[in-house]
Amino acid sequence: MHDIRLAVRTLRATPIVSAVAILSLALGIGANTAIFSLVNSLLLRSLPVRQPQQLVVLSDGSWSNPIWEQVRARPQLFDGAFAWSAVRFNLASGGETEFVDGLWASGGMFEALGVPAMLGRTFTTADDVRGPSSSRAGGRDGAVAVISYAYWQRRFGGAADAIGRTLTVERMPFTVIGVTPPDFFGPEVGRTFDIAVPLGDEPLVRGPDSALDRRSTWWLSIMARLRPEQSIDSANAALRGVQPQIREATLPDWSQKELGGYLKEAFTLTPAASGESGLRRRYERPLVIIMIVVALVLLIACANIANLLLARATARRHELSVRLALGASRWQLVRQLLTESAVLSGAGAALGVLFALWGSRLIVGQLSTATNIVFLDLSLDWRVLAFTIGVTAATALLFGTAPAFRAAGIAPMEAIKEHGRSAAGDARFGLANGLVVAQVALSVVLIVAAGLFVRTFTQLGSVHLGFDHERVLVVNVNAQRTQIAPADRLATFERVRERVRAVPGVAEAALSEITPVSGAGWNGRVDVSDTPTLNDRQSITFINGITPGWFATFGTPLVAGRLFNDRDRQGAPRVVVVNQAFARNFLNGANPIGHVVRSRGGFVNPEAPKEIVGVVADAVYRNLREPIPPTMYVPFEQMEDPMPTRPAVSVVVRAASGSPALLSRSIARAIAEVNPDLAITFRPLTDVVNASLTQERLVAMLSGFFGGLALLLAGLGLYGVTAYAVSRRRTEIGIRMALGAAPAGVVRLVLSRVSLLVGAGVIAGAGISLWASRFVGPLLFGLQPRDPATLVGAAVVLSTVGAIAGWLPARRASRIDPSEVLRDS
């Protein structure tokens, strides 16, 4: 405690130095803690359920409900199993949608997870049955739902009488029977839920569009709990033992070739203590890379503080030598200086935790989009606290050890010395130079990484889309909860299109099955007449169902032939329009007009040949990273089942001028005139494009920020060492100037040393960057990991900062008054 009190007084005696050190540490430790909080929440933290280490998930994608029912029918396989699917429920009674995050969940989910209700009860297998409510256990009126704690607070204000109240979900009444605990967010990391509904109620909501009996609709995740004595290997063996029966009972409507692969593909269980997560698969590598980046920033900060403390220890030689002369042991001096380092590090960590709490939530907010709200549990747990304490201790040792042991080498005779250079001072200066070289080298690595990620984001942002997204509004129209028969939906959607086109301010409107850059896709294998037959991979073509006016709405130009018109209807000759990539893939760029396309299977009828009547310019289909694929556009009314009977369609609208969002109310009124029960959702196409860049934008933002911070710290470190060197050589420089040295010569003398330090650091950093660049290759776009322009740019930036940092003390050195220096000497 005496050492701590003395350390606090010593740090308060130099408030500017202490404040700079604490702020540097707060940024470094806070950044590391913030990123580790994300890593912990996404990759390490177990689900807040009973014995999460016993959970396993059926891996390799989604599963159909018939497969789940086969697994459920074999309770001897596990100690419990359940299936779920994330969904967005619409709570609005009509018109514009009001979405909440939801779950379709099998009746045994809460029991298998060991999650009791905080209020009321959770639903069970007795609630998870098909059919009208009158056939259910207990004869309850209406279906049931369990809500999350957060939604209970938001919707009902935490009222106890929420149990038994009715929620209208997709225009169906659901009785609230329970509230889950505050820490339970569901089985999927990265998502939370507001309302959970039994899987058996899915037909009540989706009606004829129900997927419960569809063998080719893959939408469920399946998780199981192992028995106490059961290993994952024995569980896999047991599941694969019944796999032939499960596969045979759930054969999808596929070709014989595809069914062969379906029957042979082995079921595989993988550990699921930390839950299932698509977000984890997407962001695991970027988070690890950013974690390395912030660790390097902390190392640079530690080098800076080590230099500060070395300088202060040198300035305190007289004080320390007096202590030795008065009987203090060298260990006491080391302990005192290490205590000062620990106090600095602790103060920085305290501020850093506050920075981390703010920063981690800010990052999660950047991950969310209008249609995908990301949730991560960022509360402090033992891992985050242990990490922060460990980083705090490590930083104290990193920047405090060298100054402490350097000071321990001071001789008691230093107490009677007034001036002169000492061996300790020279050694300190050499160590400081080494730290600066390390700072510059690490800064080069960080600036190269930042340059690669920022340029990747810029490259993706400048990709030629093949369409104009500035004045386009995407309106999702859903007829699922209306009285419109599936066979009449297409006609209703056509009426919607005509009404929307007549809205003042609308330049053009059209219908489409797929919205570009939304991540959705539909493809199939096709053959083209009078061309060589391609293999299965080469013959894959992406498909979109559209109406006349779609290309005009998007501004995609016609290259050859014609576009669709109102005569391209059911019963008319079947036609398609293809893009230029299609012509290159199937005809080596030759004119495809007049050729006939036949499908090898899938949604496009293989018995119905389709003539190519037009070619349009290439346009991005699914996302910006993928090369533009061969694409075939089909008239909406000539698509075969089940496409025309789907409950939802996108109405794409081009505004004549101004923001398309301004047309939302007029468009909503026009759609309500067709059918007021249609559910509609508005989203500018610009938002869709921006959402597709979420990962790249986040990585570029974080790497750019930390690269700039590293640059600032390296510049400060270089300035500090140069200024210290100038102060050490003040007498020498004064004598040189007294003997006739010009100020420009003094500047060159100082900058020559700076150039050596920066040059050594840049060379070392370039070598490290060339080695480490291979790890970031998968995250880049349009760049090679060892991009020479980025490397040269980083070297130029560091050299410029080094020149500025060195020029300031060099300029001050050139203005030294020789007579004053000689008098002081």
C-alpha positions in Angstrom: 0.0 0.0 0.0 2.9 2.3 0.7 4.2 1.6 -2.8 0.8 2.3 -4.3 0.4 5.6 -2.5 3.9 6.7 -3.6 3.2 5.6 -7.1 0.0 7.7 -7.2 1.9 10.8 -5.9 4.7 10.2 -8.5 2.2 10.0 -11.4 0.4 13.1 -10.2 3.7 15.0 -10.2 3.9 14.5 -14.0 0.2 14.9 -15.0 0.7 15.3 -18.8 3.0 12.2 -19.1 0.6 10.2 -16.9 -2.5 11.3 -18.8 -0.9 10.4 -22.2 0.1 7.0 -20.9 -3.3 6.3 -19.3 -5.2 7.4 -22.5 -3.0 5.3 -24.7 -3.6 2.3 -22.4 -7.3 3.0 -22.2 -7.6 2.9 -26.0 -5.4 -0.2 -26.3 -6.9 -2.2 -23.5 -10.4 -1.0 -24.3 -10.1 -2.0 -28.0 -8.8 -5.5 -27.0 -11.5 -6.0 -24.5 -14.2 -4.8 -26.9 -13.1 -7.2 -29.6 -12.6 -10.0 -27.2 -16.2 -9.4 -25.9 -17.4 -10.1 -29.4 -15.2 -13.1 -29.8 -16.3 -14.4 -26.5 -20.0 -13.9 -27.2 -19.9 -15.3 -30.8 -17.3 -18.1 -30.5 -16.6 -19.0 -26.8 -19.6 -18.4 -24.6 -21.8 -21.4 -23.8 -25.6 -21.1 -24.2 -27.3 -20.1 -21.0 -29.0 -23.5 -20.6 -28.7 -26.6 -18.4 -25.4 -28.5 -19.1 -24.7 -27.0 -22.5 -21.7 -29.3 -23.1 -24.2 -32.2 -23.7 -25.8 -30.4 -26.7 -25.1 -31.5 -30.3 -26.4 -30.1 -33.6 -27.2 -32.0 -36.8 -24.7 -30.2 -39.0 -24.3 -29.4 -42.7 -27.2 -27.1 -43.3 -31.0 -27.0 -42.8 -33.4 -29.9 -42.8 -37.0 -30.6 -43.9 -39.8 -31.2 -41.4 -40.3 -34.8 -42.5 -36.7 -35.5 -41.5 -37.3 -33.8 -38.2 -40.4 -35.9 -37.6 -38.4 -39.1 -38.3 -35.8 -38.0 -35.7 -38.5 -37.1 -33.2 -40.1 -40.5 -33.7 -36.9 -42.2 -32.4 -36.6 -40.8 -28.8 -34.2 -43.6 -27.9 -31.5 -41.9 -29.9 -31.0 -39.0 -27.4 -32.0 -37.6 -24.1 -34.1 -35.1 -25.9 -34.2 -33.3 -29.3 -35.9 -30.3 -30.9 -36.1 -28.4 -34.1 -36.5 -24.7 -34.7 -36.4 -22.1 -37.5 -35.9 -18.3 -37.2 -38.7 -16.2 -38.7 -39.9 -12.7 -38.8 -43.5 -12.5 -37.6 -45.8 -9.7 -38.8 -48.0 -8.2 -36.1 -49.8 -5.7 -38.2 -53.5 -6.5 -39.1 -53.0 -5.3 -42.7 -51.1 -2.8 -44.8 -47.5 -1.9 -43.9 -45.8 -4.6 -41.8 -44.8 -4.5 -38.2 -42.1 -7.2 -37.7 -40.8 -8.9 -34.6 -38.1 -11.7 -34.4 -39.8 -15.1 -34.0 -39.1 -18.8 -33.7 -40.9 -21.8 -35.0 -40.0 -24.3 -32.3 -40.9 -27.9 -31.6 -42.7 -28.6 -28.4 -39.7 -30.1 -26.6 -37.3 -27.2 -27.1 -37.5 -25.6 -23.7 -37.5 -29.0 -21.9 -34.5 -30.3 -23.9 -32.5 -27.1 -23.2 -33.5 -27.0 -19.6 -34.9 -23.5 -19.8 -37.9 -23.0 -17.4 -40.3 -20.1 -17.7 -39.7 -17.1 -15.5 -43.4 -16.4 -15.6 -46.1 -18.8 -16.6 -45.0 -21.9 -18.4 -43.2 -22.9 -21.6 -45.0 -25.0 -24.3 -44.6 -28.7 -24.4 -45.1 -31.5 -26.9 -48.8 -31.4 -26.0 -49.0 -27.9 -27.5 -47.0 -28.9 -30.6 -49.8 -30.6 -32.6 -51.3 -30.0 -36.0 -54.9 -29.2 -36.5 -57.5 -26.8 -35.1 -57.3 -25.8 -31.5 -60.3 -27.8 -30.5 -58.4 -31.0 -31.1 -55.6 -30.1 -28.7 -54.9 -31.3 -25.2 -57.0 -29.5 -22.8 -59.3 -28.1 -25.5 -57.7 -24.7 -25.4 -59.1 -22.0 -27.6 -56.4 -20.7 -29.9 -52.8 -21.4 -30.3 -50.1 -20.6 -27.7 -46.9 -18.6 -27.6 -44.0 -18.0 -25.3 -42.4 -14.5 -25.3 -38.9 -13.4 -24.3 -38.2 -11.3 -21.3 -37.1 -8.3 -23.5 -40.4 -8.4 -25.4 -42.4 -8.8 -22.3 -40.8 -5.6 -21.0 -41.2 -3.8 -24.3 -44.8 -4.9 -25.1 -46.4 -5.4 -21.7 -44.2 -3.2 -19.5 -43.3 -6.3 -17.4 -46.9 -6.7 -16.2 -47.8 -10.1 -14.6 -51.1 -10.2 -16.3 -49.4 -10.6 -19.7 -50.0 -14.4 -19.2 -53.2 -15.2 -20.8 -53.3 -12.2 -23.0 -53.6 -12.5 -26.8 -51.1 -11.5 -29.4 -52.1 -11.3 -33.1 -49.3 -12.9 -35.0 -49.8 -13.0 -38.8 -53.4 -12.2 -38.1 -53.9 -15.3 -36.0 -54.6 -15.1 -32.2 -52.0 -16.6 -30.0 -52.3 -16.8 -26.2 -49.2 -15.9 -24.2 -48.5 -18.7 -21.8 -45.0 -17.9 -20.6 -42.0 -15.6 -20.4 -38.5 -16.9 -20.7 -35.6 -15.8 -18.3 -33.7 -12.6 -19.1 -30.5 -14.3 -20.2 -32.1 -16.8 -22.7 -32.0 -15.6 -26.3 -32.7 -18.8 -28.1 -30.5 -21.6 -29.5 -28.9 -19.5 -32.2 -26.1 -17.1 -31.4 -26.4 -13.8 -33.2 -30.2 -13.8 -33.1 -32.7 -13.3 -30.4 -36.4 -13.9 -30.4 -39.5 -12.0 -29.3 -42.2 -14.7 -29.8 -41.8 -18.4 -30.0 -44.6 -20.5 -31.5 -45.0 -24.3 -31.7 -44.0 -25.8 -35.0 -47.3 -27.5 -35.3 -49.0 -24.1 -35.6 -47.1 -23.3 -38.8 -50.0 -24.4 -41.1 -52.4 -22.1 -39.1 -50.2 -19.2 -40.1 -49.1 -20.2 -43.6 -52.2 -22.0 -44.7 -51.7 -23.7 -48.1 -48.1 -22.5 -48.1 -47.2 -24.7 -45.1 -43.8 -26.4 -45.4 -44.5 -29.1 -42.8 -45.1 -31.8 -45.4 -42.7 -30.6 -48.1 -39.8 -32.9 -48.5 -37.7 -30.5 -50.6 -38.1 -27.4 -48.3 -35.0 -27.1 -46.1 -35.8 -24.7 -43.3 -35.2 -26.3 -39.9 -32.2 -26.7 -37.6 -32.1 -29.8 -35.4 -30.4 -30.0 -32.0 -30.2 -32.8 -29.5 -29.1 -33.5 -25.9 -26.8 -36.5 -25.3 -27.6 -38.9 -22.5 -25.2 -38.6 -19.5 -23.3 -41.7 -20.5 -23.4 -41.0 -24.3 -20.5 -39.7 -26.3 -20.8 -37.8 -29.5 -19.2 -40.8 -31.4 -21.7 -43.2 -30.1 -24.6 -40.8 -30.8 -23.3 -40.4 -34.4 -23.1 -44.2 -34.7 -26.7 -44.6 -33.4 -28.0 -41.9 -35.8 -26.3 -43.4 -38.8 -27.7 -46.8 -37.8 -31.2 -45.5 -38.5 -30.2 -43.2 -41.4 -31.3 -45.5 -44.2 -34.9 -45.7 -42.8 -35.0 -41.9 -42.3 -33.7 -41.2 -45.8 -36.0 -43.6 -47.4 -39.0 -42.2 -45.6 -38.2 -38.6 -46.7 -37.2 -38.9 -50.3 -37.6 -35.4 -52.0 -38.9 -34.9 -55.5 -35.5 -35.1 -57.1 -33.9 -36.9 -60.1 -32.5 -40.3 -59.5 -28.9 -39.0 -59.8 -29.6 -36.4 -57.0 -31.4 -39.0 -54.9 -28.3 -41.2 -54.9 -26.3 -38.5 -53.2 -29.2 -37.8 -50.8 -29.3 -41.4 -49.7 -25.5 -41.7 -49.2 -24.8 -38.4 -47.4 -24.1 -39.3 -43.8 -25.8 -37.6 -40.9 -23.2 -35.8 -38.7 -23.6 -34.5 -35.1 -21.2 -31.8 -34.0 -20.8 -30.2 -30.5 -23.2 -27.3 -29.9 -22.4 -26.0 -26.4 -22.0 -22.6 -27.8 -25.2 -22.9 -30.0 -25.7 -22.7 -33.7 -24.8 -19.6 -35.6 -24.6 -18.5 -39.2 -23.2 -15.2 -38.0 -20.3 -17.1 -36.4 -19.4 -18.8 -39.7 -19.4 -15.5 -41.5 -17.5 -13.4 -39.0 -15.1 -15.9 -37.3 -12.1 -15.1 -39.6 -12.7 -11.3 -39.6 -13.0 -11.2 -35.8 -9.7 -13.1 -35.4 -7.9 -10.8 -37.7 -9.3 -7.7 -36.0 -8.3 -9.3 -32.6 -4.7 -9.5 -33.9 -4.9 -5.9 -35.2 -5.9 -4.5 -31.8 -3.3 -6.6 -30.0 -0.6 -5.0 -32.2 -2.0 -1.6 -31.4 -1.6 -2.4 -27.7 2.0 -3.5 -28.3 2.7 -0.1 -30.0 1.1 1.7 -27.1 3.2 -0.3 -24.7 6.4 0.6 -26.6 5.4 4.2 -26.4 4.8 4.1 -22.6 8.0 2.1 -22.1 9.9 5.0 -23.8 8.1 7.5 -21.6 9.0 5.6 -18.5 12.6 5.1 -19.6 12.9 8.8 -20.1 11.4 9.5 -16.8 13.6 6.9 -15.1 16.6 8.6 -16.6 15.4 12.0 -15.3 14.9 10.4 -11.9 18.4 9.0 -11.6 19.4 11.5 -9.0 16.3 10.6 -6.8 16.8 6.9 -7.2 20.5 7.0 -6.5 19.8 9.0 -3.3 17.5 6.2 -2.2 20.2 3.6 -2.8 22.7 5.7 -0.9 20.3 6.0 2.0 19.9 2.2 2.2 17.1 1.2 -0.1 17.6 -2.1 -1.8 17.6 -2.5 -5.6 14.6 -4.8 -5.3 12.7 -2.0 -3.5 13.4 0.3 -6.5 12.3 -2.3 -9.0 9.2 -3.0 -6.9 8.3 0.7 -6.7 8.7 1.3 -10.5 6.7 -1.9 -11.3 4.0 -0.6 -8.9 3.9 2.7 -10.8 3.5 0.7 -14.0 0.7 -1.4 -12.5 -1.1 1.7 -11.3 -0.9 3.2 -14.8 -2.1 0.0 -16.4 -4.9 -0.3 -13.9 -6.1 3.2 -14.5 -6.0 2.6 -18.3 -7.9 -0.7 -17.9 -10.6 1.0 -15.8 -11.2 3.6 -18.6 -10.7 0.9 -21.2 -13.6 -1.2 -19.8 -15.9 1.8 -20.2 -14.6 2.2 -23.8 -15.1 -1.5 -24.5 -18.7 -1.5 -23.3 -19.5 1.4 -25.6 -17.4 0.1 -28.5 -18.6 -3.4 -28.5 -22.3 -2.3 -28.7 -21.4 0.1 -31.4 -19.9 -2.7 -33.5 -22.9 -4.9 -33.0 -25.1 -2.1 -34.1 -23.0 -1.9 -37.3 -23.6 -5.6 -38.0 -27.4 -5.2 -38.0 -29.5 -4.3 -41.1 -33.1 -3.4 -41.5 -34.1 -7.1 -42.1 -31.5 -8.8 -39.9 -31.2 -7.5 -36.3 -28.0 -8.9 -34.7 -28.1 -9.7 -31.0 -25.0 -10.7 -29.0 -24.8 -11.1 -25.2 -22.1 -8.7 -24.4 -22.4 -8.8 -20.6 -19.2 -9.1 -18.6 -18.5 -12.8 -17.7 -15.5 -14.5 -16.1 -13.7 -14.8 -19.5 -13.9 -11.1 -20.3 -12.9 -10.2 -16.8 -10.0 -12.7 -16.8 -8.9 -11.4 -20.3 -9.0 -7.8 -19.1 -7.0 -8.6 -16.0 -4.5 -10.6 -17.9 -4.0 -7.9 -20.5 -3.7 -5.3 -17.8 -1.0 -7.3 -16.0 0.8 -8.1 -19.3 0.9 -4.5 -20.4 2.3 -3.4 -17.0 5.1 -6.0 -17.4 5.7 -5.1 -21.0 6.2 -1.4 -20.6 7.4 -1.5 -16.9 10.0 -4.2 -16.8 12.7 -2.5 -18.8 12.5 0.9 -17.0 12.4 -0.8 -13.6 15.5 -3.0 -14.1 17.3 -0.2 -16.0 16.8 2.0 -12.9 18.0 -0.7 -10.7 21.4 -0.5 -12.4 22.0 3.1 -11.2 25.0 3.5 -8.9 24.7 5.5 -5.6 27.4 7.8 -6.9 24.9 9.2 -9.4 23.5 11.2 -6.5 26.6 13.6 -6.6 26.7 14.0 -10.4 25.2 17.2 -11.8 25.8 16.7 -15.5 27.3 14.3 -18.0 26.3 11.3 -20.0 26.2 8.0 -18.3 26.3 4.5 -19.5 22.8 4.1 -18.3 21.6 7.0 -20.4 23.3 5.7 -23.5 21.9 2.2 -23.0 18.5 3.7 -22.5 18.8 5.6 -25.7 19.7 2.4 -27.6 16.7 0.5 -26.1 14.4 3.4 -27.0 15.6 3.3 -30.6 14.8 -0.4 -30.7 11.3 0.2 -29.4 10.7 2.9 -32.0 11.9 0.5 -34.8 9.4 -2.1 -33.5 6.7 0.5 -33.4 7.3 1.5 -37.0 7.4 -2.1 -38.1 4.1 -3.0 -36.4 2.5 0.2 -37.7 3.5 -0.8 -41.3 1.7 -4.1 -40.8 -1.4 -2.4 -39.5 -1.5 0.2 -42.2 -1.0 -2.4 -44.9 -3.9 -4.4 -43.4 -6.0 -1.2 -43.2 -5.2 -0.3 -46.8 -6.1 -3.8 -48.1 -9.5 -3.8 -46.2 -10.4 -0.2 -47.1 -9.5 -0.7 -50.7 -11.6 -3.9 -50.7 -14.6 -2.0 -49.4 -13.9 0.8 -52.0 -13.6 -1.8 -54.8 -16.8 -3.5 -53.9 -18.6 -0.1 -53.6 -17.5 0.8 -57.1 -18.5 -2.5 -58.7 -20.6 -1.8 -61.8 -24.0 -3.3 -60.8 -25.5 -3.3 -64.2 -28.5 -1.4 -62.9 -29.2 2.0 -61.3 -30.3 1.6 -57.6 -30.6 5.3 -56.7 -34.3 5.8 -57.4 -35.6 2.3 -56.9 -37.9 1.2 -54.1 -38.5 -2.5 -53.3 -42.0 -3.2 -52.0 -42.5 -6.8 -50.7 -46.2 -7.7 -51.1 -47.4 -10.7 -49.1 -50.8 -12.4 -49.7 -50.3 -15.2 -47.3 -52.9 -14.1 -44.7 -55.5 -13.0 -47.2 -58.6 -14.8 -48.6 -56.9 -14.8 -52.1 -56.7 -18.3 -53.4 -53.2 -19.4 -54.5 -54.3 -19.7 -58.1 -55.5 -16.1 -58.0 -52.4 -14.6 -56.5 -50.6 -13.8 -59.8 -53.6 -11.9 -61.1 -53.8 -9.9 -57.9 -50.1 -9.1 -58.1 -50.6 -7.9 -61.7 -53.4 -5.6 -60.5 -51.1 -4.3 -57.8 -48.4 -3.5 -60.5 -50.9 -1.6 -62.6 -52.2 0.4 -59.7 -48.6 1.2 -58.5 -47.6 2.3 -62.1 -50.5 4.8 -62.0 -49.3 6.5 -58.8 -48.1 10.1 -59.5 -44.3 10.2 -59.3 -43.8 6.6 -60.3 -41.8 6.3 -63.6 -42.0 2.5 -63.9 -43.0 -0.5 -61.8 -42.6 -4.3 -62.3 -42.8 -7.6 -60.4 -39.9 -9.9 -59.7 -39.3 -13.1 -57.9 -35.7 -12.2 -56.9 -34.3 -8.8 -55.8 -30.7 -8.3 -57.0 -28.0 -8.2 -54.3 -30.4 -9.5 -51.6 -28.5 -12.7 -51.2 -31.5 -14.7 -52.5 -31.1 -16.9 -55.6 -32.8 -19.4 -57.8 -30.8 -21.6 -60.3 -31.1 -24.6 -62.4 -29.2 -26.6 -65.1 -30.0 -25.9 -68.7 -29.0 -26.9 -72.2 -28.9 -24.6 -75.2 -29.7 -25.9 -78.7 -26.9 -26.2 -81.2 -24.2 -26.0 -78.6 -22.0 -28.6 -76.9 -23.5 -30.2 -73.8 -21.8 -28.8 -70.7 -21.2 -30.6 -67.4 -23.5 -30.1 -64.4 -21.3 -27.3 -62.9 -20.9 -25.4 -66.2 -24.6 -25.6 -67.1 -25.8 -23.9 -63.9 -27.8 -20.8 -64.7 -29.4 -18.3 -62.4 -33.1 -17.5 -63.0 -35.4 -14.7 -62.2 -39.1 -14.4 -62.9 -40.1 -10.8 -64.0 -42.8 -8.8 -65.7 -42.6 -6.4 -68.6 -41.0 -3.1 -67.4 -38.5 -4.7 -65.0 -35.4 -3.8 -67.1 -36.7 -0.3 -67.5 -37.2 0.0 -63.7 -33.7 -1.1 -63.0 -32.1 0.7 -65.9 -30.5 -2.4 -67.4 -29.9 -1.8 -71.1 -31.0 -4.1 -73.9 -28.1 -5.4 -76.0 -29.8 -7.4 -78.7 -33.3 -8.7 -79.6 -36.3 -7.6 -77.6 -37.6 -7.4 -74.0 -40.8 -8.9 -72.6 -44.1 -7.4 -73.4 -47.8 -8.0 -72.4 -48.2 -10.7 -75.0 -45.7 -13.0 -73.2 -48.4 -14.7 -71.2 -49.4 -18.2 -70.3 -50.4 -20.1 -73.5 -48.1 -17.9 -75.7 -44.8 -19.2 -77.1 -42.4 -19.6 -74.2 -39.6 -17.1 -74.3 -36.6 -16.0 -72.2 -34.2 -13.1 -72.1 -30.5 -13.9 -71.1 -27.6 -11.8 -70.1 -24.2 -11.4 -71.8 -22.6 -13.9 -69.3 -25.1 -16.5 -70.5 -24.0 -15.9 -74.1 -20.3 -16.2 -73.2 -20.8 -19.3 -71.2 -23.0 -21.3 -73.6 -22.1 -19.8 -77.0 -18.6 -18.3 -76.5 -20.1 -14.8 -76.9 -22.0 -15.5 -80.1 -25.5 -14.1 -80.7 -27.9 -16.3 -78.7 -31.1 -14.9 -80.3 -33.2 -17.7 -81.7 -31.6 -20.5 -79.7 -33.8 -22.7 -77.6 -33.2 -23.4 -73.9 -34.3 -26.6 -72.1 -34.1 -27.2 -68.4 -32.6 -30.4 -67.0 -35.0 -30.2 -64.1 -36.0 -27.9 -61.3 -38.7 -25.3 -61.3 -38.5 -24.6 -65.1 -40.5 -27.3 -66.9 -38.0 -29.5 -68.8 -40.6 -30.4 -71.4 -41.2 -26.8 -72.4 -38.5 -25.4 -74.7 -38.0 -21.6 -74.4 -36.7 -19.4 -77.2 -34.1 -16.7 -76.4 -35.6 -13.5 -77.7 -33.3 -10.9 -76.1 -29.9 -10.2 -74.5 -29.4 -7.6 -71.7 -26.3 -6.2 -70.2 -24.7 -8.1 -67.3 -26.0 -7.2 -63.8 -25.1 -8.4 -60.3 -27.4 -11.2 -59.2 -26.9 -12.4 -55.7 -24.0 -10.4 -54.2 -21.2 -8.1 -55.2 -18.4 -10.6 -54.5 -19.6 -13.2 -57.0 -18.7 -12.9 -60.7 -21.8 -12.1 -62.7 -23.3 -15.5 -63.4 -25.1 -16.7 -66.5 -28.6 -15.4 -65.9 -32.0 -16.2 -67.6 -35.1 -14.1 -67.1 -38.5 -15.7 -67.5 -41.8 -13.9 -67.9 -43.7 -14.1 -64.7 -46.8 -15.6 -66.2 -44.9 -18.3 -68.0 -43.3 -19.7 -64.9 -44.5 -23.2 -63.9 -45.7 -24.2 -60.4 -45.0 -23.5 -57.7 -43.6 -20.1 -58.6 -46.9 -18.3 -59.5 -48.6 -19.5 -56.4 -46.0 -18.2 -53.9 -47.5 -15.9 -51.4 -45.1 -13.0 -51.8 -43.6 -11.0 -54.6 -41.4 -8.0 -55.0 -42.8 -4.9 -56.6 -39.9 -2.8 -57.8 -40.7 0.9 -58.4 -38.6 3.6 -60.0 -39.3 7.1 -58.9 -39.5 9.8 -61.6 -37.4 12.0 -59.4 -36.2 12.4 -55.8 -36.1 9.8 -53.1 -38.2 6.7 -53.8 -39.1 6.5 -50.1 -41.3 9.6 -50.5 -43.7 7.5 -52.6 -44.3 4.9 -49.8 -47.6 6.3 -48.6 -49.0 6.8 -52.1 -48.0 3.3 -53.0 -49.5 1.8 -49.8 -52.8 3.5 -50.6 -52.7 2.2 -54.2 -52.1 -1.4 -53.0 -54.8 -1.1 -50.3 -57.3 -0.3 -53.1 -56.5 -3.7 -54.7 -56.7 -5.6 -51.4 -56.4 -4.0 -47.9 -55.3 -7.3 -46.4 -52.1 -7.5 -48.4 -49.0 -7.1 -46.1 -46.4 -4.7 -47.5 -42.9 -3.9 -46.6 -40.9 -1.0 -48.1 -37.1 -0.9 -48.6 -35.1 1.3 -50.9 -32.8 -0.7 -53.2 -29.9 1.5 -52.0 -30.4 0.0 -48.5 -30.3 -3.5 -50.0 -27.0 -2.7 -51.7 -25.5 -1.1 -48.6 -26.6 -4.1 -46.4 -24.7 -6.4 -48.8 -21.5 -4.6 -47.8 -22.0 -4.9 -44.0 -19.0 -7.2 -43.4 -16.6 -5.3 -45.6 -17.7 -1.9 -44.2 -17.2 -3.0 -40.6 -13.7 -4.6 -41.3 -12.6 -1.5 -43.2 -13.9 0.8 -40.5 -12.2 -1.0 -37.7 -8.9 -1.6 -39.5 -8.8 2.0 -40.7 -9.4 3.3 -37.2 -6.8 1.1 -35.5 -4.4 1.7 -38.4 -4.7 5.4 -37.9 -4.3 5.0 -34.1 -1.1 3.0 -34.7 0.2 5.7 -37.0 -0.5 8.3 -34.4 1.2 6.3 -31.6 4.2 5.6 -33.9 4.5 9.3 -34.7 4.4 10.2 -31.0 7.0 7.6 -30.2 9.3 8.8 -32.9 8.9 12.4 -31.8 9.6 11.5 -28.2 12.8 9.6 -29.0 14.1 12.3 -31.3 13.3 15.0 -28.8 15.1 13.1 -26.1 18.1 12.5 -28.4 18.2 16.3 -29.2 18.1 17.1 -25.4 20.9 14.6 -24.8 23.0 16.1 -27.5 22.2 19.8 -26.7 25.8 20.6 -25.7 27.3 18.8 -28.7 24.9 20.7 -31.1 25.7 24.0 -29.4 29.4 23.4 -29.9 28.9 22.4 -33.6 27.0 25.7 -34.2 29.6 27.7 -32.3 32.2 26.2 -34.7 30.2 27.3 -37.7 27.6 24.5 -38.4 24.6 25.9 -40.3 21.1 25.3 -39.0 20.3 23.2 -42.1 23.2 21.0 -41.3 21.8 20.4 -37.8 18.4 19.5 -39.2 20.1 17.0 -41.6 22.0 15.6 -38.6 18.9 14.9 -36.6 16.8 13.7 -39.6 19.5 11.3 -40.6 19.0 9.4 -37.4 15.2 9.5 -37.8 15.6 8.2 -41.4 17.6 5.2 -40.1 15.0 4.3 -37.5 12.0 4.7 -39.9 13.9 2.8 -42.7 14.7 -0.1 -40.4 11.1 -0.2 -39.2 9.6 0.0 -42.7 11.9 -2.8 -44.0 11.0 -5.1 -41.0 7.3 -4.2 -41.3 7.3 -4.9 -45.0 8.7 -8.3 -44.4 6.2 -9.1 -41.7 3.4 -7.8 -44.0 4.4 -10.0 -46.9 4.4 -13.1 -44.6 1.1 -12.3 -42.9 -0.8 -11.1 -46.0 -1.7 -14.7 -46.9 -4.1 -14.9 -43.9 -6.3 -12.1 -45.1 -6.6 -13.2 -48.7 -10.2 -14.7 -48.4 -11.5 -11.3 -47.1 -10.1 -9.3 -50.1 -11.8 -8.4 -53.3 -10.1 -7.2 -56.5 -6.7 -7.2 -54.8 -3.8 -9.6 -54.2 -2.8 -10.1 -50.6 0.7 -8.9 -51.5 -0.5 -5.8 -53.3 2.6 -3.7 -54.1 0.6 -0.4 -54.3 -0.7 -0.9 -50.7 2.7 -1.8 -49.4 4.4 1.2 -51.1 1.6 3.4 -49.9 2.1 2.3 -46.3 5.8 2.9 -46.5 5.2 6.4 -47.9 2.7 7.2 -45.1 5.1 6.0 -42.4 8.0 7.9 -43.9 5.9 11.1 -44.1 4.8 10.8 -40.5 8.4 10.0 -39.5 9.7 13.0 -41.3 7.1 15.3 -39.6 7.8 13.8 -36.2 11.6 14.2 -36.6 11.4 17.6 -38.2 9.8 19.3 -35.2 12.7 18.5 -32.7 15.2 19.0 -35.5 13.9 22.5 -36.2 14.1 23.2 -32.5 17.6 21.9 -32.4 18.6 24.2 -35.3 17.5 27.2 -33.2 19.8 26.5 -30.2 21.8 29.5 -29.0 25.4 28.3 -28.8 26.4 31.0 -26.2 23.6 29.9 -23.9 24.5 26.2 -24.2 28.2 27.0 -23.5 27.3 29.1 -20.4 25.2 26.2 -19.0 28.0 23.8 -19.6 
